[in-house]
Amino acid sequence: MGVTAERIARKSIHTANGIVNITVLIVILLFIAFSGYALWDSNQLYRGADSAQYEIYKPSAENETESFEELQAINGEVFSWLTVYGTHIDYPVTQGEDNAKYVNTNAYGEYSLAGSIFLDYRNGADFQDFNSILYGHHMEKQAMFGEIGSFGDKDYFDRHQYGNLFFAGKNHGLVFFAFVKTDAYNIDMFTPNIKTPETRQEYLKNILDVALYTRDVSVTADDHILLLTTCAPDATNGRDILVAKITDDCYRDMFQRRGTDNASGTQLSKDQQWQRIPLWLKISVPIALLLLLLVIILNHKKQRNLPKE
């Protein structure tokens, strides 16, 4: 009777251990599956926001506008190209019938959470309004307008002065002269196409008064200015705005370096280095570690349940 009870007890322990092992394995596999999907989904999102996908369409002196016209043939609402020197902001610009379409539509006209860089629908596509407003998502990994907030650092603002705006078949210079932090409810700031000389001057004065940083650039009510705006990650409903003067003169990109991997010509950051690791490697390493942990746990349990001599 005692021997039978002992066998039943051992069998029960063995069964319980098996159930525990299977449960642990299922939990680990579910965790691995979820982690793999999260990495894949994140990778797809940022792949859709990467400016490199549009690089072949960028107008240049070599191919004039042929490549750009190919993109316009895909989506007729692409009309311009924005480049901020020393950053990864190097995108085609779109304009819809309202300000909602390109929040979740890419420059190919396809649905995308990353959206596009787009011009306020109330602005003229010839950038002849006094103030034109460009919108873009704030995204991590230096995608879309994710680097606008970097201008909140004084040293960064001082080092990044110029950009380029292509429209109407011609390149135009951008001189960045102010960085503003405000909120989404600042109607005065987000009203495009200011008309009268008096209101233009008042608008310009307001920018310079509230700006976190400014640069000594001659700007008058007769000029054309461009606002690059995005969500501010450090404030609820906050907005970061980089303000530029549009000029007929173009500026040299002093950040271009032969043989460099990034737009600024500087050493890659840890985040940039992480981006360059293949997705399969990001997934396989934690999977291997978890499987190793599982083996250790199972072996430990097996050793504990061995009958004592």
Stockholm file with secondary structure:
# STOCKHOLM 1.0

chainA/1-309         MGVTAERIARKSIHTANGIVNITVLIVILLFIAFSGYALWDSNQLYRGADSAQYEIYKPSAENETESFEELQAINGEVFSWLTVYGTHIDYPVTQGEDNAKYVNTNAYGEYSLAGSIFLDYRNGADFQDFNSILYGHHMEKQAMFGEIGSFGDKDYFDRHQYGNLFFAGKNHGLVFFAFVKTDAYNIDMFTPNIKTPETRQEYLKNILDVALYTRDVSVTADDHILLLTTCAPDATNGRDILVAKITDDCYRDMFQRRGTDNASGTQLSKDQQWQRIPLWLKISVPIALLLLLLVIILNHKKQRNLPKE
#=GR chainA/1-309 SS CHHHHHHHHHHHHHHHHHHHHHHHHHHHHHHHHHHHHHHHHHHHHHHHHCGGGGGGGCCBTTTBTHHHHHHHHHCTTEEEEEEETTSSCEEEEECCSSSSGGGSBCTTSCBCTTCCEEECTTSCTTCCSSEEEEECCBCSTTCBTTTGGGGGSHHHHHHCCEEEEEETTEEEEEEEEEEEEEETTCTTTTCCSCCSHHHHHHHHHHHHHHCSEECCCCCCTTSCEEEEEEECTTSTTEEEEEEEEEESSCCCCTTCCTTCSSTTSSCCCHHHHHHTSCHHHHHHHHHHHHHHHHHHHHHHHHHHHSCCC
#=GC SS_cons         CHHHHHHHHHHHHHHHHHHHHHHHHHHHHHHHHHHHHHHHHHHHHHHHHCGGGGGGGCCBTTTBTHHHHHHHHHCTTEEEEEEETTSSCEEEEECCSSSSGGGSBCTTSCBCTTCCEEECTTSCTTCCSSEEEEECCBCSTTCBTTTGGGGGSHHHHHHCCEEEEEETTEEEEEEEEEEEEEETTCTTTTCCSCCSHHHHHHHHHHHHHHCSEECCCCCCTTSCEEEEEEECTTSTTEEEEEEEEEESSCCCCTTCCTTCSSTTSSCCCHHHHHHTSCHHHHHHHHHHHHHHHHHHHHHHHHHHHSCCC
//
